């Protein structure tokens, strides 16, 4: 890569400071042209420098730091300039760096260069974006541990074991006159079975990974006027949805995210379900039913101030449901003995119990999840499923004493899947998909 890229690495908008980053073989020379006078700071030493236009007029003054490759984020020469955070001045400094030889960076290009230069594996590169977008402390912890290389380490350990098994098996294929010891064959089959079990353990974390990255899809469901929007507002801590005594006020789906004990809950307030002739309300009710089909958790809200009625929610099998009984301060005697979390959106009573019940139902507290240092994403899951299929075929092939060539073919497919997780195979299309989701400047 003989091009030098540049981008604003701080959030767009006005702030106290802005950060502009250069990376590439010509970073130092481009920075020298931009300051116009004087020398660059020593490597890893901060120095006050002025960025000048072609006529020598000062565009901005700030702190410049140079990092020499390979000891930098990207593994290339990197220059970072921290200047004033105005939109116009930051844009003008960026334009000046482009004028003197830099090229605008594409989304994720700095991290992609770090991957290409061996500064991190593909799982660590993905963890950079997970860390940036983490909404809770637990999501941040999971991303940080992946950024340290935990998943990559496990994948590389598995790859090493499978490489050894493949080499041993193919040596027997190349030299068939050397009879394989039955004990060696049994030991090899056990090794593959152990790796198959490890793959299964990793796959079990896929739902955790999705929840940490996207949140628990939590649908607030119930009849009109039972307090669904009031529940949403109370959980959020501010007025997000319109609350009215008039039925059918909520006609669209409202979605917000809250943090309960380190886990993001994606709260979805839905239209009250009832028979209606109003076309707009009927559309909202249909959207409610669609949300139920996609839910991880359903909070079914009931009105304790009205006589007891059976649940009408049609919840897909396997979706956890929690009965939330609102208007505790107005409870009718017909609700005696009915199980559920009793709350009052009016007085705020019972919300601690509700949080505890949600945590217990989903087993999502940090104490329970703290032992899980790996939570695979959808791409890892796809690779691991292929590895699982291939390893299962290899173990079955050895168990049926099939020709070793069949087992070897399955092992090579498993190796390819493991390699794809950490980026040790030619995966140009995958790289484009992964780094295309990054923000520019990272």
Backbone torsions as a table, in degrees:
resi	resn	phi	psi	omega
1	UNK	NA	102.0	-177.5
2	UNK	-97.9	6.1	176.6
3	UNK	-93.1	153.4	176.5
4	UNK	-113.4	126.7	-175.1
5	UNK	-106.4	157.5	-179.5
6	UNK	-143.9	147.5	176.8
7	UNK	-162.7	156.8	170.4
8	UNK	-77.3	122.5	-175.1
9	UNK	-100.6	0.1	176.6
10	UNK	-103.6	162.3	-178.2
11	UNK	-58.9	146.9	178.0
12	UNK	-68.3	138.1	178.8
13	UNK	123.7	176.9	-178.0
14	UNK	-80.9	134.5	178.4
15	UNK	-152.8	-179.6	179.8
16	UNK	-66.2	-43.4	-179.9
17	UNK	-137.3	162.1	172.9
18	UNK	-129.6	155.5	179.7
19	UNK	-124.2	127.8	176.2
20	UNK	-118.9	134.0	-173.0
21	UNK	-121.7	134.6	172.5
22	UNK	-112.0	143.8	174.3
23	UNK	-148.4	132.4	177.7
24	UNK	145.9	176.8	-174.0
25	UNK	-66.1	-23.1	-177.2
26	UNK	-106.6	15.0	-176.2
27	UNK	-57.1	-47.6	-176.6
28	UNK	-65.0	-42.0	-179.2
29	UNK	-66.5	-41.1	179.2
30	UNK	-64.6	-40.8	177.7
31	UNK	-63.1	-39.5	178.1
32	UNK	-62.0	-43.8	178.8
33	UNK	-62.3	-37.5	-176.2
34	UNK	-70.8	-35.9	179.6
35	UNK	-80.8	-24.6	172.3
36	UNK	77.7	-45.0	-176.1
37	UNK	-130.7	147.3	177.5
38	UNK	81.4	-176.8	-176.8
39	UNK	-108.1	166.7	176.4
40	UNK	-76.9	156.1	174.1
41	UNK	-63.6	156.4	174.0
42	UNK	-62.1	156.5	-178.6
43	UNK	-55.4	132.2	177.4
44	UNK	63.7	18.5	176.1
45	UNK	-116.8	129.2	-179.0
46	UNK	-76.8	135.7	179.3
47	UNK	-137.8	141.8	178.3
48	UNK	-78.3	122.1	-177.8
49	UNK	-137.3	155.9	178.4
50	UNK	-111.4	134.3	174.3
51	UNK	-93.0	126.8	-175.4
52	UNK	-117.9	153.5	175.2
53	UNK	-83.3	-175.4	-174.7
54	UNK	-65.0	-21.9	179.8
55	UNK	-92.7	-0.1	179.2
56	UNK	91.3	2.6	178.8
57	UNK	-76.8	141.0	-176.7
58	UNK	-74.8	125.6	175.5
59	UNK	-91.0	-40.1	-179.7
60	UNK	-164.2	156.0	176.5
61	UNK	-125.5	132.8	-178.4
62	UNK	-165.4	-165.6	-176.4
63	UNK	-97.8	128.7	179.1
64	UNK	-115.5	136.4	177.0
65	UNK	-131.9	135.2	179.0
66	UNK	-111.4	135.9	176.4
67	UNK	-122.1	122.4	-178.3
68	UNK	-88.5	134.5	175.7
69	UNK	-68.8	152.0	4.8
70	UNK	-87.4	9.2	-175.4
71	UNK	-93.1	62.4	178.7
72	UNK	-146.9	174.8	-178.2
73	UNK	-59.3	-43.3	-176.9
74	UNK	-91.3	-11.7	-173.8
75	UNK	86.0	-2.1	177.3
76	UNK	-110.4	174.9	170.7
77	UNK	-64.1	130.0	-177.8
78	UNK	-128.8	137.5	173.9
79	UNK	-125.2	130.8	177.3
80	UNK	-119.7	133.7	179.2
81	UNK	-120.8	120.0	178.0
82	UNK	-104.2	110.5	-177.1
83	UNK	-120.2	-165.2	178.5
84	UNK	-69.9	148.4	-168.8
85	UNK	-90.2	17.1	177.1
86	UNK	-71.0	147.3	-178.7
87	UNK	-63.4	-46.7	-175.3
88	UNK	-66.5	-45.2	-177.1
89	UNK	-68.4	-38.9	178.9
90	UNK	-64.2	-43.1	179.7
91	UNK	-62.8	-39.0	-178.3
92	UNK	-69.6	-37.8	176.9
93	UNK	-64.6	-42.0	177.5
94	UNK	-60.0	-46.4	179.5
95	UNK	-60.4	-38.8	179.7
96	UNK	-63.9	-41.5	179.1
97	UNK	-65.7	-33.0	175.9
98	UNK	-70.8	-38.1	179.2
99	UNK	-59.9	-35.2	-175.7
100	UNK	-96.1	14.7	167.8
101	UNK	130.1	-10.9	-178.8
102	UNK	-83.0	159.0	176.1
103	UNK	-114.5	141.1	179.1
104	UNK	-59.1	135.0	-179.6
105	UNK	-76.9	147.9	173.2
106	UNK	-86.3	162.6	178.3
107	UNK	-54.5	128.1	176.6
108	UNK	75.0	7.6	-172.3
109	UNK	-69.2	-32.2	177.9
110	UNK	-64.2	-46.0	179.6
111	UNK	-69.1	-34.7	177.3
112	UNK	-63.2	-39.9	177.1
113	UNK	-65.7	-36.4	176.4
114	UNK	-61.1	-40.3	177.4
115	UNK	-67.0	-47.6	-177.7
116	UNK	-63.7	-29.4	-179.4
117	UNK	-92.5	9.0	174.5
118	UNK	78.0	15.7	179.2
119	UNK	-77.6	-21.5	178.4
120	UNK	-157.4	157.0	174.1
121	UNK	-88.1	179.4	-173.4
122	UNK	-67.2	-33.9	178.4
123	UNK	-66.2	-36.6	177.5
124	UNK	-68.6	-38.8	177.7
125	UNK	-61.1	-42.3	177.9
126	UNK	-65.1	-33.5	-178.6
127	UNK	-66.9	-25.1	177.4
128	UNK	-59.0	-47.3	-179.8
129	UNK	-70.2	-35.3	176.6
130	UNK	-62.1	-39.5	-179.5
131	UNK	-67.6	-41.1	179.3
132	UNK	-63.5	-40.0	-174.6
133	UNK	-93.9	2.4	-178.6
134	UNK	-59.2	131.7	-177.8
135	UNK	-103.4	-12.7	-178.4
136	UNK	-137.0	166.9	-179.5
137	UNK	-64.1	-35.7	-179.0
138	UNK	-71.4	-39.5	175.5
139	UNK	-63.4	-38.9	178.5
140	UNK	-65.3	-41.3	179.4
141	UNK	-63.9	-44.5	-179.9
142	UNK	-61.1	-44.3	179.8
143	UNK	-65.2	-39.3	-179.3
144	UNK	-63.6	-41.7	-179.7
145	UNK	-68.8	-34.8	176.2
146	UNK	-70.0	-36.0	178.1
147	UNK	-64.1	-29.9	176.4
148	UNK	-75.3	-8.6	173.6
149	UNK	100.8	17.7	-176.2
150	UNK	-62.2	-50.1	-179.6
151	UNK	-65.8	-40.8	177.8
152	UNK	-60.9	-38.0	178.5
153	UNK	-63.4	-45.3	179.4
154	UNK	-62.6	-44.5	-179.7
155	UNK	-62.3	-41.7	-179.7
156	UNK	-68.4	-35.7	176.1
157	UNK	-63.2	-44.6	179.1
158	UNK	-64.1	-41.3	-179.9
159	UNK	-62.3	-40.2	179.2
160	UNK	-62.9	-43.3	179.2
161	UNK	-63.4	-45.2	-178.5
162	UNK	-68.3	-33.4	175.8
163	UNK	-62.8	-43.9	178.8
164	UNK	-62.7	-41.8	179.7
165	UNK	-65.6	-40.9	179.9
166	UNK	-65.4	-42.8	179.4
167	UNK	-61.9	-42.2	-179.9
168	UNK	-64.1	-43.0	-178.1
169	UNK	-69.6	-41.4	-177.1
170	UNK	-73.9	-25.4	173.3
171	UNK	-63.7	-39.1	177.3
172	UNK	-66.7	-37.7	178.9
173	UNK	-65.0	-40.2	-178.4
174	UNK	-72.6	-27.0	-178.5
175	UNK	-127.6	70.0	-174.8
176	UNK	-64.7	-19.2	-179.5
177	UNK	-70.6	-18.3	176.4
178	UNK	-88.0	101.9	-178.9
179	UNK	-61.5	134.3	178.0
180	UNK	-78.5	131.9	179.2
181	UNK	-64.5	129.1	179.3
182	UNK	-54.1	-35.4	179.7
183	UNK	-66.7	-36.0	177.5
184	UNK	-65.3	-41.9	178.4
185	UNK	-62.5	-40.7	178.5
186	UNK	-65.8	-41.4	179.3
187	UNK	-64.4	-39.9	-180.0
188	UNK	-65.0	-41.5	178.7
189	UNK	-63.5	-37.5	178.7
190	UNK	-66.6	-39.7	178.1
191	UNK	-59.8	-45.7	-179.4
192	UNK	-66.0	-36.9	178.0
193	UNK	-64.6	-38.6	178.3
194	UNK	-64.6	-41.3	179.1
195	UNK	-67.7	-34.9	176.5
196	UNK	-62.0	-38.4	178.1
197	UNK	-67.5	-38.0	178.2
198	UNK	-64.2	-39.6	177.5
199	UNK	-62.2	-42.5	178.4
200	UNK	-61.0	-39.7	178.4
201	UNK	-63.8	-40.6	177.9
202	UNK	-65.5	-40.3	-179.8
203	UNK	-63.8	-29.2	179.0
204	UNK	-64.7	-20.0	-179.0
205	UNK	-87.8	-0.5	-175.9
206	UNK	-63.9	-38.7	178.6
207	UNK	-68.1	-36.0	175.4
208	UNK	-62.0	-44.5	-179.9
209	UNK	-60.4	-43.2	179.9
210	UNK	-64.2	-42.1	-179.4
211	UNK	-66.1	-42.3	179.6
212	UNK	-63.1	-36.3	-176.5
213	UNK	-86.2	-35.4	-173.6
214	UNK	-111.9	-23.1	-176.9
215	UNK	95.3	161.4	176.6
216	UNK	-79.4	119.2	178.7
217	UNK	-71.2	104.8	-172.2
218	UNK	-112.3	106.9	-177.4
219	UNK	-92.1	124.4	174.8
220	UNK	-91.7	114.5	-169.1
221	UNK	-124.5	150.0	174.7
222	UNK	162.7	177.5	178.2
223	UNK	-74.2	167.4	178.7
224	UNK	-60.9	145.3	170.6
225	UNK	68.3	22.7	177.2
226	UNK	-92.7	-9.4	177.5
227	UNK	109.3	24.5	-178.6
228	UNK	-64.3	-47.8	-179.3
229	UNK	-68.7	-35.0	176.4
230	UNK	-63.7	-39.0	177.6
231	UNK	-63.5	-44.7	178.0
232	UNK	-58.9	-50.0	-178.6
233	UNK	-60.0	-41.0	-178.4
234	UNK	-67.7	-41.0	178.8
235	UNK	-66.3	-36.1	179.2
236	UNK	-75.2	-31.2	-178.3
237	UNK	90.5	7.8	176.6
238	UNK	-155.0	167.1	-177.1
239	UNK	-78.8	103.3	179.3
240	UNK	-105.8	-38.9	-178.6
241	UNK	-110.7	149.2	177.2
242	UNK	-70.8	130.9	177.5
243	UNK	-112.5	125.9	-178.7
244	UNK	-148.6	150.4	176.2
245	UNK	-72.0	-14.6	-179.8
246	UNK	-75.7	130.2	-180.0
247	UNK	-69.4	147.9	175.5
248	UNK	80.7	18.9	179.4
249	UNK	-64.6	-45.2	178.3
250	UNK	-83.2	116.4	-177.9
251	UNK	-119.6	-13.6	179.8
252	UNK	-118.2	171.9	177.9
253	UNK	-89.9	127.3	177.1
254	UNK	-110.1	130.7	-175.0
255	UNK	-128.1	128.0	177.7
256	UNK	-143.1	161.9	-178.3
257	UNK	-116.5	133.5	172.7
258	UNK	-123.9	168.2	-178.8
259	UNK	-117.0	117.5	175.3
260	UNK	-117.5	107.2	176.8
261	UNK	53.0	44.4	174.8
262	UNK	89.7	-2.9	-178.2
263	UNK	-115.3	130.2	177.8
264	UNK	-77.2	130.6	172.8
265	UNK	-109.3	121.3	177.9
266	UNK	-90.3	93.6	-176.0
267	UNK	-75.6	131.6	-178.6
268	UNK	-125.2	106.9	177.9
269	UNK	-86.0	129.2	-173.5
270	UNK	-120.0	165.4	178.0
271	UNK	-67.3	144.0	177.1
272	UNK	-64.3	137.2	-176.3
273	UNK	-90.1	121.9	177.4
274	UNK	-163.5	170.8	173.2
275	UNK	-75.7	131.6	-177.1
276	UNK	-148.0	147.6	175.5
277	UNK	-99.3	-7.6	-179.2
278	UNK	-75.6	122.6	-175.4
279	UNK	-62.5	-40.8	-178.5
280	UNK	-68.0	-43.3	179.2
281	UNK	-65.1	-38.6	178.1
282	UNK	-61.9	-37.3	177.5
283	UNK	-64.5	-41.2	177.8
284	UNK	-63.7	-38.9	178.6
285	UNK	-65.7	-38.4	177.5
286	UNK	-65.2	-38.2	176.6
287	UNK	-64.4	-35.2	176.4
288	UNK	-59.9	-46.1	-180.0
289	UNK	-63.4	-36.6	177.6
290	UNK	-65.6	-39.1	179.4
291	UNK	-65.1	-35.3	177.5
292	UNK	-59.6	-37.0	-178.5
293	UNK	-68.6	-21.9	-176.5
294	UNK	-105.9	3.8	-172.0
295	UNK	-76.8	148.2	166.8
296	UNK	-93.1	-30.2	-177.5
297	UNK	-145.6	137.2	176.1
298	UNK	-117.1	122.7	172.0
299	UNK	-99.0	102.0	-179.2
300	UNK	-89.5	115.6	-174.4
301	UNK	-95.4	131.3	177.5
302	UNK	-122.7	154.0	-178.9
303	UNK	-99.9	109.6	-179.8
304	UNK	-69.2	-16.1	179.2
305	UNK	-79.4	-8.6	178.1
306	UNK	-109.7	156.6	179.3
307	UNK	-57.0	148.9	-178.9
308	UNK	-55.8	138.8	175.6
309	UNK	-141.2	147.3	-179.5
310	UNK	-69.2	154.4	177.8
311	UNK	-66.8	139.3	177.4
312	UNK	-113.7	4.8	-176.9
313	UNK	-69.4	132.5	175.4
314	UNK	-102.5	91.4	-174.6
315	UNK	-100.7	130.3	178.8
316	UNK	-57.5	149.3	-180.0
317	UNK	-60.5	135.8	178.7
318	UNK	95.0	-13.2	179.5
319	UNK	-84.0	124.8	-179.7
320	UNK	-69.4	138.3	-178.9
321	UNK	-128.6	136.0	178.3
322	UNK	-124.5	126.2	178.3
323	UNK	-82.1	120.4	179.6
324	UNK	-111.8	113.9	-175.7
325	UNK	-100.6	104.8	-174.8
326	UNK	-89.3	164.6	178.9
327	UNK	65.9	47.8	179.4
328	UNK	-55.7	-33.0	-178.5
329	UNK	-71.2	-9.2	-178.6
330	UNK	-121.1	23.2	-169.7
331	UNK	-62.5	131.0	175.1
332	UNK	-81.9	153.6	-179.1
333	UNK	-65.6	-21.6	-178.5
334	UNK	-67.5	-12.3	-179.9
335	UNK	-92.1	1.0	-180.0
336	UNK	-57.6	130.4	177.9
337	UNK	82.8	-5.5	178.7
338	UNK	-80.4	126.8	-177.4
339	UNK	-77.8	141.2	177.8
340	UNK	162.7	168.4	178.0
341	UNK	-88.7	116.5	-177.4
342	UNK	-89.2	125.2	-179.5
343	UNK	-135.7	169.9	170.9
344	UNK	-137.9	111.9	177.1
345	UNK	-68.0	-20.5	179.9
346	UNK	-74.7	-45.7	-176.2
347	UNK	-100.9	-14.7	-177.8
348	UNK	85.1	2.6	-178.0
349	UNK	-71.5	139.5	172.7
350	UNK	90.9	-2.0	-176.0
351	UNK	-73.6	-26.6	173.0
352	UNK	-65.3	-40.3	177.5
353	UNK	-65.3	-36.9	179.8
354	UNK	-65.0	-45.1	178.5
355	UNK	-61.2	-42.4	179.1
356	UNK	-63.7	-41.6	-179.1
357	UNK	-65.9	-40.6	178.4
358	UNK	-63.7	-45.6	-179.5
359	UNK	-61.2	-43.9	-178.4
360	UNK	-68.3	-39.4	-178.2
361	UNK	-65.1	-41.3	-176.5
362	UNK	-92.2	-11.6	-176.3
363	UNK	54.1	51.4	-173.2
364	UNK	-114.9	15.5	178.8
365	UNK	-73.6	157.7	-175.9
366	UNK	-63.4	-30.0	178.6
367	UNK	-63.7	-39.6	-179.5
368	UNK	-72.9	-37.1	-175.1
369	UNK	-93.4	-10.1	-174.9
370	UNK	-62.9	-23.5	-178.5
371	UNK	-79.1	-12.6	-177.1
372	UNK	-91.5	103.7	-179.4
373	UNK	-89.4	-5.2	-178.7
374	UNK	-128.8	133.4	173.6
375	UNK	-140.0	102.3	-170.8
376	UNK	-72.3	152.3	177.3
377	UNK	-97.2	-174.9	-174.2
378	UNK	-64.0	-36.5	179.2
379	UNK	-67.2	-45.5	178.0
380	UNK	-60.0	-41.5	-178.8
381	UNK	-60.3	-43.8	179.4
382	UNK	-60.9	-44.0	178.7
383	UNK	-64.0	-44.7	-177.0
384	UNK	-66.6	-33.4	176.9
385	UNK	-64.1	-39.1	177.0
386	UNK	-66.5	-40.7	178.1
387	UNK	-63.2	-42.9	-179.9
388	UNK	-60.5	-45.5	179.2
389	UNK	-61.7	-45.0	-177.7
390	UNK	-67.0	-42.9	179.9
391	UNK	-66.6	-39.4	177.8
392	UNK	-61.7	-39.0	178.0
393	UNK	-65.9	-39.3	179.7
394	UNK	-65.4	-44.1	179.7
395	UNK	-64.3	-42.7	179.5
396	UNK	-64.8	-38.6	179.7
397	UNK	-62.3	-42.8	178.7
398	UNK	-68.6	-36.2	-179.9
399	UNK	-64.6	-31.6	-179.8
400	UNK	-93.9	7.3	178.4
401	UNK	55.4	39.9	176.4
402	UNK	-73.3	171.4	177.9
403	UNK	-58.5	135.6	-175.8
404	UNK	-60.1	-21.9	178.7
405	UNK	-60.5	-35.8	178.9
406	UNK	-65.8	-43.3	178.8
407	UNK	-64.0	-41.3	-179.5
408	UNK	-62.3	-41.1	179.0
409	UNK	-61.4	-43.4	179.2
410	UNK	-64.9	-38.8	179.4
411	UNK	-65.6	-39.0	178.7
412	UNK	-65.1	-36.6	176.4
413	UNK	-66.0	-38.7	177.7
414	UNK	-65.6	-41.0	177.9
415	UNK	-61.7	-39.1	179.3
416	UNK	-63.1	-42.2	179.6
417	UNK	-65.8	-42.1	178.2
418	UNK	-64.8	-42.7	179.4
419	UNK	-62.1	-34.9	-179.1
420	UNK	-66.0	-30.2	179.7
421	UNK	-60.6	-45.9	-176.9
422	UNK	-96.5	0.0	176.8
423	UNK	84.4	29.6	-178.3
424	UNK	-96.3	20.0	174.6
425	UNK	-134.2	169.7	-178.7
426	UNK	-75.6	102.3	-173.9
427	UNK	-130.4	56.6	-176.1
428	UNK	-58.4	-43.7	-178.8
429	UNK	-65.8	-39.0	178.9
430	UNK	-65.1	-42.7	179.8
431	UNK	-60.5	-42.8	179.3
432	UNK	-61.3	-39.1	-179.6
433	UNK	-69.4	-42.6	-176.9
434	UNK	-68.2	-53.7	-173.6
435	UNK	-77.1	-17.4	176.2
436	UNK	-66.3	-18.5	179.8
437	UNK	-87.9	-6.7	-179.0
438	UNK	-74.8	161.9	171.8
439	UNK	-80.9	151.1	176.4
440	UNK	-65.5	137.2	-177.7
441	UNK	102.2	-9.7	177.5
442	UNK	-123.1	NA	NA
